[in-house]
Amino acid sequence: MNNLDHWLGKSPSNRNFEIYYNESQITAIRVGNWKSHMQVREGFFDYNRPEAYLFNLKMDPFEKHDDFRSRDMAMKLGIAFGGQVNDILTQHFISLKMFPPGKKGASLTFDLQRIKFSMLLKSRIGCTAFI
């Protein structure tokens, strides 16, 4: 996606998503008003753990309602939303393969991220279509 006009201040962004990292791990993705967490951690020094949360950021901008309703909504909307997430992350991983980061960290392993995400999709919504 060419977003040069946005970077130059000539137009709004063509992108409607954000990918959230915690150090080297993808933990969440936002598409429009919806944000889906794939991994969470309780405290700063805790490890990430798999979790399925889905938030409508217009209704819950501080992401405080992470109770059973959020998990239930994530499961119900998982198939439709999961397809969009899969497409976005597939393109993201392709771009990282084509244009690798300039500096590599010891824990920056995108192949492992791709495998973990594929396994998470399969376990959560039964989706196996991922590169």
N, C-alpha and C positions, 0 to 999 in steps of 0.2 A: 504494500500500500504506500503510495507516494503521499507524504504528509509535509512536504517542503513548504507549501504555502502557509500552513499553520505555524511552522517554525519561524517563518519570516514575518508573522503577524498579519498576514493578508486574509486569512479565513479561519473558521473554526476547524477543529480537528476532524479528520475523516474517520478516526478510530472511535468505536463505542465500547471499548473494553480496556481493562487494566489487569495486569498479572502481578500478583503480590508474592514476593519472595521473603523468606526468613533465612538470611545468610544465603546458602546455596540451594535451598529447598523451596519449591513452589508450594505455597500454603493456601492460596485463595485466588479467585478470579472474579472480576466484576464485569458484567455485561449489562449495559444500560443502568437501570435502577436496581438490578439484582446482583447480590454478591454471594458467592458460594465458597465456603471454607472446606478444604479437603483435609487440612491438618491444623491442629490448634495446640497451644501450650498454655499452661496455667500461669506460670511465672517466668521471669526473664531467663533463669538458668535451667528451666525444665526442658526436656526433650519434646519435640513435636510428636503428636499421636494422631492417627487417622480419625477423622470425625466428619460427619455430614451436617453442615449447617447451611441454611439458605435464608438470606435476609433481603427484604425489600427496603432499600436504604431511604426511600421517601417516607415510609411509615415508621422505620426504626433506624434513624441515622447513626445512633451510637451502638448499634448491634447488641442491645441489652437483653432482648427476648430470645435467648438461645435455649429455650426449654423444649419439651417434647413436640410442641407445635412446629417449631423450626425444623426439627428432624423429620417430622411427618411430612411437612411441605417439601423438604428436600427429596424425600423418597417419592412422593407423588409427582413432582415436577422433574424428577431426575432424568427421565428418558428424553423429554423434549429439551430441557436445559443442557443435559449432558452431551447431546449432539453438537450444540453450539460450542460448548467448552472443548469438546474433542477437536472440532475443526480449528478453533483458535489456537489451542496448544500444539496441534500438529503443525500449523504454519509457523508458530513460534520456534519449535524445535528444528524445523527445516531452515529457518533464518539463522539460528545459532550454528547449524552445521555449515551453512554457506559463509557466514560471517562470524567466526568464533570470537569470543571475547579476547581483547588484547592481552590481558593479564589473567593467568590461570591460578586459581587458588587451590590449595590442597584438597578442599572438600567440594569443589565445583565440578560435579559429575552429572552432565545432562543426560547421558545414556541411562544412568541409574534412575534419574528423575522420570524419564520416559517409561521405564519398566515399572516403577512404583505407581505412576499415574495409571498406566494400562491395567495393572492388577487392581487398583482401587476402583476404576470404572467397572471392571468385570465383576468385582464383589458387590458393588453397590447397585448397579442397574443392569448387569448382564451384558454390557457392551464390550465387544472384543475388537472392534474396528479401530485400530490405532497403528501408526507406522512404527 
